[in-house]
Amino acid sequence: MTCEDFVGLDETFQPKAVYWAAAYAKGGKPEAAVLDVDGIESVIPFVAEECRKAPKASFWEKVKAEVKKLEKKL
């Protein structure tokens, strides 16, 4: 999925896509995700902004980078 695909999603579905990607950011193991809903909610605007800047970039990589930034703050 590219950032362009993500930006093209209905805004009500975008958070679900970020939740899914964040859950699998830990080596494909959903149970390894340690971020709570509030943490994910704070990532969504940053992912959307970064994806608008680089529509051909990997959505997965953008989510992964933002999740790592958030984890460092925890």
Summary of the structure (lengths in Angstrom):
residues: 74
radius of gyration: 11.3
end to end distance: 27.8
largest distance: 31.1
contacts: 202
relative contact order: 0.23
helix: 69%
strand: 3%
